[in-house]
Structure formats: structure tokens, C-alpha cells
Amino acid sequence: MTYLSRVAIILFSASLTMSGCVKERPRTSDFEGPYIQVAFSGGANYTIDSTETRSLPSDQCAIVLGEINGRNVDVRVVVSDPSGLTRAEIVTEGNGIRAGSIRLGSTEPDITFTPVDTDFRDEIHVSFAPLGANVRTGAVVFFNIESTFQPEVTLTVFARDSFGNTTNLAPFRLVSELAGRCANS
């Protein structure tokens, strides 16, 4: 048990350190978009099997458990690219992001948020200011989604590196356990 705790602390510390990492921009592009990782906790029961190929965005899904009026999911989004980042966008559709829950894993002033609250769509914009010859290579964004998850909440993530290469995370659905399953009929 102690070993697992140390590993968790090391991984958490590494992600916080990476969120403020600055390095010299490479001379040429690697022609790959940024790396994006999304993790959920606080009620999501995962249904994705990593050995199975998912052909439709609707197959990317997690079932959300718990009391229907008290459900919430903590979300952590990590974006990184060794050639530097220029921007990232996180969008939720359906009941969305809890006001005041958005925060960075680092307090670097060059990274800014612009949450857009509407009835159906919330957006988080993360901008990476130019630093001369140096670039910011990563960010960790935390937020919470409060919803009944009926209908589902869809999460998408977009990121662009300093050479213009982009990555779009396929829409990921968070669905109430009352739906019974993730895949569309």
C-alpha cells in the first residue's frame, strides 16, 4: 500500500511540474499533434476496453454512478508537446462545468482561462503566451462536472503545438447509469 501511495505522489508531482515546464523551441516540427490525456474520478465507472477497437465517437463512454441529484465527476486534462503549445480548448456539451472548479496544476501567469457558460455548452480556453525562444510544453487542467448525466454530457479536447500541428480528442460521453450501457442502439 505504501508503494502505491509513493507512486501516486510521484505521478501527481510530475504532472504538476510538467504544467509549468519551459524549454527552448525545437528548430523543426515533429509533425505530430500534442499529447492529450483525460482522467475521471468521483463517480465514473469506466467501460472502455483498451484491447477493443472503437470505431465510433459514441463508443468512447463512461457510465456515471451515484445519487441522481448529487452526481459529479472530477476531470483532469493533461496536454503536452515537446515543441511547445499555443492553445488548448476543452468543451463540454450537456450540463456542464461547475463554476469555480476550474484550476491549473501550476500558477504560471502566461496560461489563462476563459470559461464560457451557457445553458448547453461550456468552454475552457488555455492560451500559452510566447516566451521568446522558449515555449511552454504542457499544462494540467482540473475541473468538476455536476449533472444528472441525463441526457449525457459530452467532452471534447483540442490542442495545437507551436508548429500548428493539432490533436482533437474524439468526443467522450459521460452517461447516467440509468442508460444501462454506453454504445448507441
RODO-2510 file (C-alpha; in nm, 4 decimals, decimal comma):
residues 185
     n   res          X          Y          Z
     1     m     0,0000     0,0000     0,0000
     2     t     0,2848     0,2371     0,0810
     3     y     0,4381     0,1674    -0,2600
     4     l     0,1175     0,2683    -0,4392
     5     s     0,0962     0,5884    -0,2376
     6     r     0,4528     0,6834    -0,3304
     7     v     0,3845     0,6131    -0,6975
     8     a     0,0685     0,8271    -0,6880
     9     i     0,2572     1,1117    -0,5211
    10     i     0,5404     1,0906    -0,7761
    11     l     0,2978     1,0876    -1,0713
    12     f     0,0977     1,3796    -0,9282
    13     s     0,4185     1,5778    -0,8642
    14     a     0,5431     1,5052    -1,2152
    15     s     0,2175     1,6278    -1,3696
    16     l     0,2303     1,9482    -1,1629
    17     t     0,5943     2,0075    -1,2572
    18     m     0,5209     1,9452    -1,6248
    19     s     0,2394     2,2003    -1,6216
    20     g     0,4878     2,4851    -1,5888
    21     c     0,7714     2,3343    -1,7948
    22     v     0,9557     2,5750    -2,0241
    23     k     1,2189     2,4769    -2,2811
    24     e     1,3810     2,6047    -2,5972
    25     r     1,1650     2,5577    -2,9059
    26     p     1,2999     2,2950    -3,1483
    27     r     1,4057     2,4138    -3,4948
    28     t     1,1796     2,1715    -3,6829
    29     s     0,8395     2,0149    -3,6277
    30     d     0,7939     1,6524    -3,5311
    31     f     0,4751     1,6618    -3,7455
    32     e     0,2728     1,5211    -3,4571
    33     g    -0,0005     1,6950    -3,2644
    34     p     0,0083     1,7422    -2,8874
    35     y    -0,0443     1,4560    -2,6449
    36     i    -0,3807     1,4692    -2,4640
    37     q    -0,4784     1,2594    -2,1629
    38     v    -0,8128     1,2803    -1,9821
    39     a    -0,8783     1,1129    -1,6472
    40     f    -1,2011     1,0962    -1,4455
    41     s    -1,2730     1,0315    -1,0786
    42     g    -1,5623     1,0819    -0,8392
    43     g    -1,8298     0,8639    -0,9951
    44     a    -1,7326     0,7467    -1,3426
    45     n    -1,7340     0,3706    -1,3897
    46     y    -1,5228     0,3038    -1,6965
    47     t    -1,6486     0,0833    -1,9761
    48     i    -1,3676     0,1230    -2,2289
    49     d    -1,1669    -0,1910    -2,3008
    50     s    -0,8260    -0,0875    -2,4316
    51     t    -0,7954    -0,4093    -2,6328
    52     e    -1,1073    -0,3331    -2,8356
    53     t    -1,1001    -0,1003    -3,1363
    54     r    -1,3566     0,1789    -3,1101
    55     s    -1,4840     0,2860    -3,4490
    56     l    -1,7395     0,5493    -3,3461
    57     p    -1,7017     0,8503    -3,1151
    58     s    -2,0210     0,7353    -2,9434
    59     d    -1,8327     0,4246    -2,8262
    60     q    -1,5993     0,6387    -2,6134
    61     c    -1,8004     0,6406    -2,2950
    62     a    -1,8131     0,6037    -1,9171
    63     i    -2,1144     0,5229    -1,7013
    64     v    -2,1661     0,7700    -1,4131
    65     l    -2,2960     0,6193    -1,0896
    66     g    -2,4416     0,7668    -0,7717
    67     e    -2,7453     0,9501    -0,6396
    68     i    -2,9109     1,1188    -0,9382
    69     n    -2,9231     1,4704    -0,7891
    70     g    -2,5743     1,4525    -0,6400
    71     r    -2,3609     1,3185    -0,9211
    72     n    -2,0354     1,4842    -1,0098
    73     v    -1,7192     1,3851    -1,1890
    74     d    -1,3756     1,5350    -1,1339
    75     v    -1,1880     1,5718    -1,4622
    76     r    -0,8136     1,6126    -1,5178
    77     v    -0,6918     1,7057    -1,8672
    78     v    -0,3198     1,6927    -1,9480
    79     v    -0,1900     1,8462    -2,2724
    80     s     0,1766     1,8376    -2,3642
    81     d     0,4074     1,8708    -2,6627
    82     p     0,7887     1,8892    -2,6660
    83     s     0,7809     2,1572    -2,9380
    84     g     0,5603     2,3827    -2,7241
    85     l     0,1896     2,4592    -2,7103
    86     t    -0,0033     2,7612    -2,8365
    87     r    -0,3541     2,6770    -2,7189
    88     a    -0,5922     2,4135    -2,5907
    89     e    -0,9715     2,4038    -2,5705
    90     i    -1,1886     2,1852    -2,3508
    91     v    -1,5589     2,1788    -2,4385
    92     t    -1,8482     2,0146    -2,2549
    93     e    -2,1948     1,9813    -2,4044
    94     g    -2,4904     1,8997    -2,1840
    95     n    -2,4975     2,0092    -1,8196
    96     g    -2,1523     2,1421    -1,7719
    97     i    -1,8649     2,2618    -1,5666
    98     r    -1,9262     2,3680    -1,2074
    99     a    -1,8488     2,7384    -1,1684
   100     g    -1,5351     2,7952    -0,9637
   101     s    -1,3964     2,4428    -1,0084
   102     i    -1,1555     2,5253    -1,2929
   103     r    -0,7914     2,5384    -1,1916
   104     l    -0,4429     2,4744    -1,3263
   105     g    -0,1823     2,2394    -1,1906
   106     s     0,0512     2,5415    -1,1996
   107     t     0,0059     2,9097    -1,1242
   108     e     0,2049     3,0288    -1,4252
   109     p     0,0652     3,3714    -1,5312
   110     d     0,1119     3,3013    -1,9029
   111     i    -0,1712     3,0467    -1,9059
   112     t    -0,5233     3,1920    -1,8950
   113     f    -0,8768     3,0551    -1,8753
   114     t    -1,1933     3,1815    -2,0388
   115     p    -1,4896     2,9692    -1,9287
   116     v    -1,7997     3,0312    -2,1399
   117     d    -2,1133     2,9358    -1,9506
   118     t    -2,4277     2,8748    -2,1491
   119     d    -2,7301     2,6537    -2,0974
   120     f    -2,5837     2,3709    -2,3012
   121     r    -2,2141     2,4334    -2,3751
   122     d    -1,9155     2,5271    -2,1592
   123     e    -1,5680     2,6010    -2,2919
   124     i    -1,2294     2,6340    -2,1266
   125     h    -0,9623     2,8090    -2,3349
   126     v    -0,5994     2,7744    -2,2299
   127     s    -0,3593     3,0140    -2,4051
   128     f     0,0181     2,9793    -2,3911
   129     a     0,1908     3,3177    -2,4272
   130     p     0,5107     3,3337    -2,6346
   131     l     0,8296     3,3434    -2,4267
   132     g     1,0855     3,4468    -2,6888
   133     a     1,2954     3,1433    -2,7867
   134     n     1,1356     2,9327    -2,5122
   135     v     0,7994     2,7559    -2,5170
   136     r     0,5651     2,6071    -2,2593
   137     t     0,5447     2,2343    -2,3147
   138     g     0,2485     2,1328    -2,1015
   139     a    -0,0481     2,2118    -1,8818
   140     v    -0,2718     2,0254    -1,6398
   141     v    -0,6316     2,1495    -1,6091
   142     f    -0,8688     2,0333    -1,3342
   143     f    -1,2459     2,0895    -1,3217
   144     n    -1,5680     1,9313    -1,1995
   145     i    -1,8868     1,8459    -1,3894
   146     e    -2,2116     1,8402    -1,1894
   147     s    -2,5038     1,6836    -1,3713
   148     t    -2,7662     1,4132    -1,3649
   149     f    -2,5961     1,2934    -1,6857
   150     q    -2,9448     1,2523    -1,8363
   151     p    -2,9068     1,3257    -2,1193
   152     e    -2,5363     1,2569    -2,1457
   153     v    -2,2537     1,5077    -2,1124
   154     t    -2,0024     1,5072    -2,3988
   155     l    -1,6411     1,6159    -2,3502
   156     t    -1,4037     1,7099    -2,6346
   157     v    -1,0466     1,8424    -2,6203
   158     f    -0,8423     2,0242    -2,8860
   159     a    -0,4757     2,1293    -2,8675
   160     r    -0,2292     2,2994    -3,1060
   161     d     0,1502     2,2984    -3,0844
   162     s     0,3867     2,5819    -3,1786
   163     f     0,4264     2,4443    -3,5354
   164     g     0,0494     2,4344    -3,5981
   165     n     0,0087     2,0566    -3,5532
   166     t    -0,3224     1,9762    -3,3868
   167     t    -0,4842     1,6955    -3,1921
   168     n    -0,8591     1,6511    -3,1461
   169     l    -0,9716     1,4090    -2,8784
   170     a    -1,2767     1,2217    -3,0077
   171     p    -1,5929     1,3159    -2,8174
   172     f    -1,6151     1,1248    -2,4905
   173     r    -1,9597     1,0683    -2,3397
   174     l    -2,0480     1,0541    -1,9700
   175     v    -2,3818     0,8735    -1,9372
   176     s    -2,6153     0,8105    -1,6426
   177     e    -2,6198     0,4535    -1,5124
   178     l    -2,9933     0,4581    -1,5908
   179     a    -2,8961     0,4378    -1,9587
   180     g    -2,7672     0,0911    -1,8800
   181     r    -2,4923     0,0885    -2,1430
   182     c    -2,2741     0,3204    -2,3451
   183     a    -2,2988     0,2150    -2,7093
   184     n    -2,5827     0,3532    -2,9178
   185     s    -2,8518     0,1030    -3,0114
***
